[in-house]
Amino acid sequence: MAIDRRDCEAQDRDDPLAVARQRFELPDGTLYLDGNSLGALPRGVAERVGRTVREEWGRDLIGSWNTAGWYAAPGRVGAMLAPLLGAAPDEVTITDSISVNLFKLLVAACRMRPDRTEILAEAGNFPSDNHIVESAARMLGLTTRFVAASEIASAVGPRTAVATLSHVNYRSALMQDMTAVTAAIHAAGALAVWDLAHSSGAVRLDLTASGADFAVGCGYKYLNGGPGAPSHVFVARRHQAAFDQPLQGWFGHADPFRFDAGFTAAPGIRAALCSTPPMLSLVALEAALAAFEGIDMARLAAKGRALCDLFVSLADERLAPLGVELASPREGARRGSHVSLRHPDAYGAVRALIARGIVGDFRAPDAMRFGFAPLYIRFVDVFDAAEAIRDVLGSRAWDDLPPVEAGAVT
Ligand SMILES: *Cc1c(COP(=O)(O)O)cnc(C)c1O
């Protein structure tokens, strides 16, 4: 039977997480399905950043490192985030970007397996991750091997120091079984470095129960920390004493304000830091995390899956006849919180949708990607998006658009 918009309205009425949408400032006339690339703006963030600028910086100046808790902020915000990752508060901190942190974790993990010669990584991962893998391996004199995510568990071997992959793939949304893959990596004597870019704040994570060694995740995607928000680093407590990351800078020093000429790493997770934290971005992320207060992550993940399931059903029912193919797993348990569709005119369709206020993104060569951030996306939004895609494809709406300006970011 055809899916009806009224069924979606009923699902929204019954949704226990519907209140979370009120915690966001969503622009009128925009249906935002790109929260997997840049999360929406939570209420309270602008005020908090404004206060930090005017009072903590403008009035209290350098004293704010102590009086406003700036110095402790990376660990404090990391501890706030830890429950969303299924980690202990002293296993997470906030610093730098994903790529930079991945470099630190890969090198640190390889240093813990000095007799091994290889980094094993996911072919088809976000390119930046593998650029970092290549350079870290070159610097350490190791070889690299790239295999599909689904082959990491069988490809890991006695030469492998570290295996690294995304928990949820940025294109397909394919989600790995972190427990099983980590167990296979450990059985080969290697260490696992997970990228949680499309997981943190979107799907259920239990880094502790999964046996994860190291992980890095994104502050500006599903955690809504704002453009360029610092990322988060997880180092399992059992590895912290041996954790020797390569970017040893003064913020990771045991006592930065003694200005010792020599380096002594801080104990615990603080050793993951390198430099002065970007306080405005860090307080924005801290304020943004309030949107998760009282939210049960299992329930949040279930809603994300239900939104994506609905979209897959609508795509089967209404978009497949127009030549659209599903480029994400059909099985909800194996999928993150976004869905990719393939169509030869994907580029034009995404442009035409954005012109109508329906914001997804295009991933070359032929994928349209739609993120369903479960904190603020409704079931009716999924329905309306599918109808708009049908209309745009059916009418070739991109034919009426002005040409793209050279140099524009798509
Ligand atoms: C978004 C994303 C990144 C972003 O990296 P930055 O260094 O933080 O810009 C990295 N890896 C993956 C898998 C991503 O999805």
Ligand as a Chemical Component Dictionary entry (heavy atoms), coordinates in Angstrom:
data_LIG
# 
_chem_comp.id                   LIG 
_chem_comp.type                 NON-POLYMER 
_chem_comp.pdbx_formal_charge   0 
_chem_comp.three_letter_code    LIG 
# 
loop_
_chem_comp_atom.comp_id 
_chem_comp_atom.atom_id 
_chem_comp_atom.alt_atom_id 
_chem_comp_atom.type_symbol 
_chem_comp_atom.charge 
_chem_comp_atom.model_Cartn_x 
_chem_comp_atom.model_Cartn_y 
_chem_comp_atom.model_Cartn_z 
_chem_comp_atom.pdbx_ordinal 
LIG C1 C1 C 0 34.011 14.657 7.629  1  
LIG C2 C2 C 0 35.086 13.654 7.656  2  
LIG C3 C3 C 0 36.407 14.039 7.918  3  
LIG C4 C4 C 0 36.762 15.493 8.101  4  
LIG O1 O1 O 0 38.097 15.673 8.430  5  
LIG P1 P1 P 0 38.649 17.017 9.051  6  
LIG O2 O2 O 0 40.080 16.768 9.149  7  
LIG O3 O3 O 0 37.989 17.181 10.403 8  
LIG O4 O4 O 0 38.293 18.142 8.137  9  
LIG C5 C5 C 0 37.371 13.041 7.989  10 
LIG N1 N1 N 0 37.043 11.742 7.809  11 
LIG C6 C6 C 0 35.787 11.347 7.557  12 
LIG C7 C7 C 0 35.475 9.902  7.394  13 
LIG C8 C8 C 0 34.772 12.299 7.453  14 
LIG O5 O5 O 0 33.533 11.923 7.166  15 
# 
loop_
_chem_comp_bond.comp_id 
_chem_comp_bond.atom_id_1 
_chem_comp_bond.atom_id_2 
_chem_comp_bond.value_order 
_chem_comp_bond.pdbx_ordinal 
LIG C1 C2 SING 1  
LIG C2 C3 SING 2  
LIG C2 C8 DOUB 3  
LIG C3 C4 SING 4  
LIG C3 C5 DOUB 5  
LIG C4 O1 SING 6  
LIG O1 P1 SING 7  
LIG P1 O2 DOUB 8  
LIG P1 O3 SING 9  
LIG P1 O4 SING 10 
LIG C5 N1 SING 11 
LIG N1 C6 DOUB 12 
LIG C6 C7 SING 13 
LIG C6 C8 SING 14 
LIG C8 O5 SING 15 
# 
